[in-house]
């Protein structure tokens, strides 16, 4: 198996600086399994297995099969005095399959716990290497990519897992294409117009994989990608400022590319919900770490993905507790949504995949014990944000990291809030921690 890693460096601190890195991604195929639907209480409901009737789109690479199945109940505004739910989003960069079994492993885990996730698909993962010159990346040679093109076998497996993911209620976003993080060709240097060409190509590779592969016997993807795609995450968390005008023009609802976010309620930037990875407690250290698997690795093994194995048990526990500590801090205080970013990789013996699994199980146990905890996709969380009253969201944004509402939720949200300053709060501040930089 080929593994390709590209790193960006972020300086994060909570008293002391932590060097962290970001990487590219991978994924595996599995038979179709019905997904349990979250009922109104957040508990799993009975699975549904009905196969939709497909109406092919374009060359038949994608199709319209009706409303996405297995979705939570329609969101409603918070009532006076009601505590907000604790939202948790597990997301995956790249979402390609290279035979390591990680994509179906986490689809199975999500099914087991009634969870939904977001898969940021790299468009190149559906483009055969023999057709790589179809890709014309901004400021880079035609056909270039800082992540590897997949083998035909792995393209087929990626298609199978993406079909299953959407059919089980998960979101398919984008991680764009070539994952350029360094030098003149870095995505951090792209203009809004260049981002538009990158997005157009990422969508084309998803919408035209049948033409590009010649695999007419393969089933279409069960969604219209023009409607499905409402958000993404940039490579190495670079280039958001230039991306946002294009994202807004395209009608995207959110962007998950901002680095170094704090555990507070989000605001909009350029009319798009800004949903960043967040600084969370890092056990044994005075600084905080970004809520992503590779950033845990960068602080533990100095970017090595194959460090000596005797370190693995302690590092696995440390990563697990970091995720759990981030969740508990929000859940027990301001209820800010908790965002986690991952890659389908087996770095350092797969300990970060184990940590993510253990954290998800812990969070699911909190829900099963009666807590209002919701494991959702970014799109589903955005659905909830969009039906809330702006003045209520402005109140929630007033709570700092780890700050409990004065007088409890009944007192904090128990009366009609003032609408003064609401527009500024909604479009407003980018609440990043000290030292955060892309």
N, C-alpha and C positions, 0 to 999 in steps of 0.2 A: 504494500500500500504506500502510495506517495503522499507525503504530508508537506504542505507549503505554508509557511508562516511569515506574515509581515507585521511589523510592530510599529506602533506610534507610542510616544512617551508622553505621559501626563504627570504633572507634579501635583500631588494631593497632600493636604496636611490638615491636622487638627492639633497644632502645636509643633509637629515635626513633619518633614516632607517624606513622602513615600514615592518611589519610582515605580510606575506601573506600565504595562504594555497591553497591546491589543493584537488580535490575530485574525486570520481567515478561518474558514470552517469546512465541515464535512458531514456525512450521514449513512439506510438499509431498507430493504423491502419486506413487506409482511402481508399476509392475507387480510382482507377487509374484515373489520370487527366493528360491531355496532357500539356506539358511544352512549353512555348514560347522560341524560339531559339534566341540568340543574333545575330543580323545581323552585317555586317561589321562596322556599326557606333556605335554598342553597344546598339541599341534600340531593343525592343522585336519584333520578327517577328511572322508570323502566326503559331499557334500550329499545331502539326502533331500527328495523332492518329493511324497510321498504326501499327498493331501488327506483330512483327517479328516471323519468323519460328524458333523454338528452336531445336538444336541438343544436346541431353542430354550428359552430361559428368559424368563418373563414375557411382555412384548409382542413378543419376538423381537429386541430390540435386542442382546442378548448370547446366548451359547449355550455348551453344554458339548460340547467336542470331544475329551475325554480328556486325558491328561497332556500338558503343554506339550512340544512337540518341541524337538529341537536343544539339549538341556541337557548340561552337562559330566558327567563321571563322578561317581558319588556320593562325597561327601567322606569322608575317614577321619581318625582321630586321628593326630597326629604321633607318630612312633616316637622312642625315646630317641636323642638326639644328632642328630636330623634338623633341618635348617634349615627354618624356615617359608617357604612360598612368598611371593613379593612380589605382593600383590594390588593391582590398580588398578581403580578404578571411575570411569567417565565417566558423568555424569548430566546430564539436560536438564530445566530448569524450564519448565513450561507445555506444551511439546510440541504446539503448535498449528501449523497450516500456512497460510501466507498467500501462497503462490506464489513464494517465493524459492529453492526447491529445496534448502534446507538439511537438512530431515528425510531425504529419500532420499539425499542426499550422504553423510550419516554412517551411514545404514543400509548403503549400499554399502561404505563404508570398513570398517565392522565386519565385514561379510561377507568382504571381501578378507583381513582379518587374523585371522579367527576370534575376534573380540571380542564380548562381551556388554555391554549398557548398561542403564541405568535411565532411563525416561521418566516424569517427574512430570507427568501430564496435568491441566490445569486443567479442572474440570467444565464451566465456562461455554463452553468451546470446542466443546462438542457441543450447545449450546442456541441455537436461532435467536434473533436479536435481537427478532423479533416476539413471542417468548414470554418476554421478559426479566422480566416481572413474576411469573413462577413462582419467581424467586430472591428470597428474603427474608433478606438478610444481617444478622447480628447488629450492632446499633448503627448501622445505615445504612438509608437509604430502600429500600423494595422496588424491585428491578430495578437498583439502583445497582451500579457496578463501576468500579474504578480501572484495569482493563484493558478494551480494547474487545471487544465481541461480534464474532464472526467473520461474514463474509458466508456465505450458503448455500453458495456454491462452495467456500469455505475450510473450512466444516464437513465437507463431503463429502470434501475432500482430507485433512483431519485423520483422519477415520474410516478412509480407505484406508491411511494410514501407520501408524495404531495397529494395524490388522489385521496389516499386514505385520510390524511390529516384534514383536508377540507370537508370530506364527507362525515367526519366525526366532530365537526364544529369548530375546528381551529382556524386561525387567520393565516393567509398567505400574503406577506408583505414583500419588500424587496431589500436586498443587500447590494443592489446594483450589479456591476459586472467584474471588472478587472482588478479591484482591490488595490489601487495604487496609493501608497502612503508616503513615498519618499521622492525627493528630487523634483525637477521641474514638472514632471508629469503627475505629481501628487494631486489627489482630489481636493486637497486643501487650497490649491491654486486655481481651481476651475471657476469659470464665470457662470452666472445663471443660465446663459444660453448653452454652455457646454454640459451643464447638468441636464438640460432638456434633451440633448442628443443621447446622453448616457441612459436616461430613463426610457426614451423611445426605443433604444436598442434592447434594453433589459426586457421590456414588454414584448418586443418582437420575438425574442428568443423563446419566450414562454408561449406566445400565440402562434408560432410557426415551427415548433419543434418537429412536427410531422413532415413538413416540406424539407427541413434541413437534415433529417435523419433518413427519410424514405420509409419509415416504419408505419405503414398503413394499417397493419394488423393491431397496433397498440391502441388501447382505449383512450379517448380524449380526456383531458382534465375536465372536471365537472363544474367549472365556473367560468364566467366571463371576466377575464383579468382586467379589462378596462373598468369594470365596476368593482371588482374585488380589491384592487390595489388602492389603498387610502393612506399608506404610510410606509416608512422605511427606516433603516439605520445605515449611515454612511460608513465606509471602511475606516477603521482606526478613529472613529468619532471626529473626523475632519470635514470641514467645508460646509457646516450647517448654515452659516450666514448667507452664502451664495446660493445654497440649495433652496432656502425658504421662499424666496420670491417665485421660483418655479413651482414649488410644491403648492403654494397658494393658487397660482394660476391654473394648475391641474386639478384643483379641488381636493387636494389631500387634506385629511382631517387632523393628522398629528405627524410629528417627527420625533424619533427616538435617538437622535444623533448627538445630543449635547452631553459633554463629559463633565464629571465632577459635580453633579447636582446634589442638593441636600434633601433630606427626608422631610420635605414640606409639600403642601398642596400645589399643583402646577398652575401655570398661567399660559396664555397664548403669546407667541412671537410671530409677527407678520401675519396674524390671523390664523395661525396653525397651533394646535396644542403642542407645547414643548414638554416632552416626557423623557427626561434624561436618566441615564444610569446614575446611581447615587453613592455618596460616601457613607459607609457603614462601619460600625466598630470592628476592629481587627484584634482579636484576643491576643494578649501578650505584648501589645504595642500601644504607644501613646498616640499614634496617627491612625487615620481611617483609610480604608481601602475601597476602591470602586467595586460596585456590586456585579462583577463579571469574573468568570472562571480564570481567564488569562491574567487578570490583574492580581488574583490570589497567587498564581504561579510566579509572576514577576517579582513579587515580594518574598516568596519563599525560596526559589531556586535561581534567582537572578536571570530569568528568561530561559533557563535550560528546561527543555521538555522531557529530558531523560536523566534526571538527577539520581544519585545513589538511592537504592530502594529502602535503605534503613530509615530514611526520612519520612516515608510515605504515611505510616500510621498517624504520626503527630500532625503532619500537614493536612491530612484528610480531616482530622478532628477540628483543627483550627479553621479550615475553610467552612466546614459544616456549622460551627458555632458562629462564625462571622455572619452567615446568611440568617441563622436563627436569631442572633442578636439584633440584626437589622429589622427583622420582622417584629420581634417582641417590642423593640423601642417604639416603633410606630403604633403597633396594636394597643399598647398600654398608655399611649399619650395622645398625639394629635391625629392618629388614624390616617396619616399621609399614605398614599399608595406606595407600594414597594415594588420596584422594577429590578429584575435580575436578567443579565445577559449571559449567554452560553455559546459553546461551539461543540459540534459532534466530534470531539477529539479524545484521545486516550493519553494525554500528557501525564507524565510522571505516574505511569501505571494505572491511569484512569481514576485517580483519586478525586478529581474535581467533578466527574460525573457521579461518583458515589456521594459526594457532598451535596450536590444539587438534589439527588434523589432523597437523601435523608432529610434535607431541609423541607422539601415538598411534603414528605410524609408527616413531619412535625406540624407544618402549617395546616395540613388536612385534618390532623387530630384535633387541633384547636377548633376547627369548624365543626367537626363531628361531636365535640363536647358541648356544643350549643352556641359558639361564638359566631357573629355575623362576619365571616371571612369568605371572600369570594376569589377563587382562582380563575382569572379571566384572561382574554387576549387584550391587546392594546385597543383593538377596534371596539370590543365590548365595553371596556372602561371608558372610551371616548363617548360611546352611546350614553352612558350614565352621566358623564359630565355635561353633555349637551342638553339634558332635560332639567338640570338643576337651575335654581334661580341664581343669577349672577351675584346678587348681594350675599347669598349664603356662601357661595364659593369664595367671595372676598373675605368673609369672616373666617373661613377655614384657612385661607392663606395667611391670616394674621397669626396663626399658631406657629411657633418656632420648632426646631428639631427637638423632639422629646418633651415638648410642652403640653401639659394636660390642660383641658379647657377649664377656666375658672368656674367653680360652682357645678362642675360636671356638665355633661352634654345637655341635660334638661335645662340648666340655667344658661349655658352658653348659646344654644340655639333655640331657646324657649320663647323668644319674643321676636316680633318683626324687626329685622335689622335695618339700619339706615342704608339708603342707596347712595349716599354721598361718596364720591370717588370711585364708584364701582367700575366705570369703563377703564379708568387708569389701572385698576388692579387686575382686570381681566386681561388686558393687553400687556401687562406691566413687567415688573422686574424679573430679571433672570437671577434667581436666588442661588448662586453658586457659592461654594465654600471658598475660603481663603486659599490662594495658590493654585486654584484649578485653571488649567489652560489646555487648549487643544494644540 
